Amino acid sequence: MTHIRLKAETAIPSGVDKAEEEVIYLAKRHRVTPAIVREIIRRAGSSERAAIEREIQKGKARR
């Protein structure tokens, strides 16, 4: 039997919690580093995906 490795399995290590998975997902989606996403979460005080994505877009618009 052959084992087919799913893309999600290779992208996110299995020992990572849900919050960190969200950070990695958003970083890849918006092509920024995970550190930037964590900083936005810290500054915004919210880990809601829509709020974080708005802040990322605002930051990109300033560049």
C-alpha positions as protocol buffer text, in pm:
chain_id: "A"
residue {
  index: 1
  type: MET
  ca { x: 0 y: 0 z: 0 }
}
residue {
  index: 2
  type: THR
  ca { x: 113 y: 349 z: -71 }
}
residue {
  index: 3
  type: HIS
  ca { x: 61 y: 628 z: 172 }
}
residue {
  index: 4
  type: ILE
  ca { x: -52 y: 958 z: 22 }
}
residue {
  index: 5
  type: ARG
  ca { x: 61 y: 1251 z: 229 }
}
residue {
  index: 6
  type: LEU
  ca { x: -192 y: 1531 z: 245 }
}
residue {
  index: 7
  type: LYS
  ca { x: -77 y: 1885 z: 188 }
}
residue {
  index: 8
  type: ALA
  ca { x: -215 y: 1999 z: 525 }
}
residue {
  index: 9
  type: GLU
  ca { x: -11 y: 1735 z: 704 }
}
residue {
  index: 10
  type: THR
  ca { x: 313 y: 1859 z: 556 }
}
residue {
  index: 11
  type: ALA
  ca { x: 234 y: 2227 z: 610 }
}
residue {
  index: 12
  type: ILE
  ca { x: 152 y: 2214 z: 981 }
}
residue {
  index: 13
  type: PRO
  ca { x: 337 y: 1992 z: 1230 }
}
residue {
  index: 14
  type: SER
  ca { x: 113 y: 1765 z: 1435 }
}
residue {
  index: 15
  type: GLY
  ca { x: 226 y: 1899 z: 1774 }
}
residue {
  index: 16
  type: VAL
  ca { x: 99 y: 2251 z: 1710 }
}
residue {
  index: 17
  type: ASP
  ca { x: -211 y: 2383 z: 1889 }
}
residue {
  index: 18
  type: LYS
  ca { x: -513 y: 2546 z: 1720 }
}
residue {
  index: 19
  type: ALA
  ca { x: -404 y: 2907 z: 1776 }
}
residue {
  index: 20
  type: GLU
  ca { x: -66 y: 2844 z: 1620 }
}
residue {
  index: 21
  type: GLU
  ca { x: -230 y: 2661 z: 1328 }
}
residue {
  index: 22
  type: GLU
  ca { x: -437 y: 2973 z: 1265 }
}
residue {
  index: 23
  type: VAL
  ca { x: -125 y: 3192 z: 1273 }
}
residue {
  index: 24
  type: ILE
  ca { x: 53 y: 2967 z: 1024 }
}
residue {
  index: 25
  type: TYR
  ca { x: -252 y: 2956 z: 797 }
}
residue {
  index: 26
  type: LEU
  ca { x: -293 y: 3334 z: 792 }
}
residue {
  index: 27
  type: ALA
  ca { x: 79 y: 3390 z: 737 }
}
residue {
  index: 28
  type: LYS
  ca { x: 81 y: 3163 z: 434 }
}
residue {
  index: 29
  type: ARG
  ca { x: -244 y: 3302 z: 297 }
}
residue {
  index: 30
  type: HIS
  ca { x: -131 y: 3663 z: 313 }
}
residue {
  index: 31
  type: ARG
  ca { x: 238 y: 3596 z: 245 }
}
residue {
  index: 32
  type: VAL
  ca { x: 369 y: 3747 z: 565 }
}
residue {
  index: 33
  type: THR
  ca { x: 574 y: 3593 z: 841 }
}
residue {
  index: 34
  type: PRO
  ca { x: 406 y: 3423 z: 1138 }
}
residue {
  index: 35
  type: ALA
  ca { x: 576 y: 3681 z: 1363 }
}
residue {
  index: 36
  type: ILE
  ca { x: 386 y: 3961 z: 1188 }
}
residue {
  index: 37
  type: VAL
  ca { x: 56 y: 3778 z: 1237 }
}
residue {
  index: 38
  type: ARG
  ca { x: 134 y: 3724 z: 1607 }
}
residue {
  index: 39
  type: GLU
  ca { x: 216 y: 4095 z: 1645 }
}
residue {
  index: 40
  type: ILE
  ca { x: -113 y: 4194 z: 1480 }
}
residue {
  index: 41
  type: ILE
  ca { x: -301 y: 3960 z: 1715 }
}
residue {
  index: 42
  type: ARG
  ca { x: -120 y: 4110 z: 2014 }
}
residue {
  index: 43
  type: ARG
  ca { x: -188 y: 4471 z: 1907 }
}
residue {
  index: 44
  type: ALA
  ca { x: -549 y: 4411 z: 1805 }
}
residue {
  index: 45
  type: GLY
  ca { x: -622 y: 4217 z: 2123 }
}
residue {
  index: 46
  type: SER
  ca { x: -840 y: 3980 z: 1923 }
}
residue {
  index: 47
  type: SER
  ca { x: -766 y: 3648 z: 1760 }
}
residue {
  index: 48
  type: GLU
  ca { x: -1073 y: 3667 z: 1536 }
}
residue {
  index: 49
  type: ARG
  ca { x: -972 y: 3580 z: 1179 }
}
residue {
  index: 50
  type: ALA
  ca { x: -1168 y: 3860 z: 1010 }
}
residue {
  index: 51
  type: ALA
  ca { x: -1019 y: 4127 z: 1236 }
}
residue {
  index: 52
  type: ILE
  ca { x: -667 y: 4002 z: 1176 }
}
residue {
  index: 53
  type: GLU
  ca { x: -719 y: 3989 z: 800 }
}
residue {
  index: 54
  type: ARG
  ca { x: -847 y: 4349 z: 800 }
}
residue {
  index: 55
  type: GLU
  ca { x: -536 y: 4463 z: 986 }
}
residue {
  index: 56
  type: ILE
  ca { x: -308 y: 4276 z: 744 }
}
residue {
  index: 57
  type: GLN
  ca { x: -482 y: 4443 z: 450 }
}
residue {
  index: 58
  type: LYS
  ca { x: -448 y: 4785 z: 614 }
}
residue {
  index: 59
  type: GLY
  ca { x: -77 y: 4723 z: 658 }
}
residue {
  index: 60
  type: LYS
  ca { x: -35 y: 4614 z: 298 }
}
residue {
  index: 61
  type: ALA
  ca { x: -220 y: 4924 z: 176 }
}
residue {
  index: 62
  type: ARG
  ca { x: 33 y: 5145 z: 359 }
}
residue {
  index: 63
  type: ARG
  ca { x: 326 y: 4993 z: 169 }
}
